Amino acid sequence: MKLTSLRAAGMAGLLCLASHAYAQPSAAEVLAELGFAAGDQQRVLKGEYVTIKVDPVSERDLTFATAFLIKRSPEEISQEIVAGNLVTADAQVRQFGKLSEPATLDDFAQLQIDGEEANALWRAEPGERLNLSTGEMTAFRAEPSATVPSIRQQLLRMLLDRYQAYHDAGLGGIALYARAGNRTTDVASDLRKATQAATVLQKYMPAFHAVLLGYPRVTLPGMEQLHVWVKSIIRGKPTYVLAHGLVAADGAIRAVVRREYYVSTGYNAEQSIAGLLPVTGGTLVVYTSHAFTDQVAGTAGALKRSIGSRVMADQMKEIFDAGRKRIER
């Protein structure tokens, strides 16, 4: 199972930032609170990647936490993230673009599709093959034929509509995915649970944690944001992603969040939260990811989630390695 949600554009993960009520946490405190044993902490500080298990928040959740070092400051790393310079550290990324506020169809001008992609969208039906709402499927089928120009234009309108709905209403604006048998998948519910599970972030920076739950009604002075669309080839399938990145600072520490609130196929959504903490010689990155997929729900779900989480952690290590080389060069 290959889920590489949140490419290096995010370098996002589970962070702990200090609020006015707390002193800034040390690297050891953060690692301990997230469940890294003393031996694991020593390995991380010696330069190793260390990955640990994290409790899932739903039966669709593939999750893990990892920690590693980068020989750059938190500020330098966060600047690379906000600029979008790490998106293509994931070799699966084929195209991407930044979304303006307000966004227009022109923001998606670089997104191209071929005839096979157009045909799949035109023939989409409720199920797990493509993540679309009932209304979106109806709109694609309403096109007279599966010509690339007409289906591409409908795809761009769909992505723009989803971005605008999220931009205007946050989690409450995310449309349900239509599944077979009149079932639906509620992406917003899983992303909300992932946010609520970020208790260390909530402890050390409750105001930033509140933004993740209350966006866009809730905001934070000085917070930086990045909205992007990405087209990747994952397990041989073209995948369109809408992602929201947020960066907040407290002194030298940075918190980076990447939320993939729309994913067209392969998995449903993903949220990662990363802490960038200054240590001698660079930055300790503490990263936690929750990626959601219907493929690991139901019978034998626990085993599927265990295997899928390990595979995902291994894939993310490759992306982190590529991103780290770009930052440290």
Secondary structure, DSSP 8 states (H G I E B T S, - for coil): -----S-TTT--B------TTS----HHHHHHHTT--HHHHHHHHTT--EEEE---SSTTEEEEEEEEEESS-HHHHHHHHHTTTTGGGSTTEEEEEE--SS--GGGGTT----HHHHHHHHT--SSSSS---HHHHHHHHTSSS--HHHHHHHHHHHHHHHHHHHHHHGGGG---EE-GGG-EE-HHHHHHHHHHT-HHHHHH-HHHHHHHHHTTTS--TT-EEEEEEEEEEETTEEEEEEEEEEEEEETTEEEEEEEEEEESSSSSEEEEEEEEEEETTEEEEEEEEEEE-GGGSSTTHHHHHHHHHHHHHHHHHHHHHHHHHHHH-
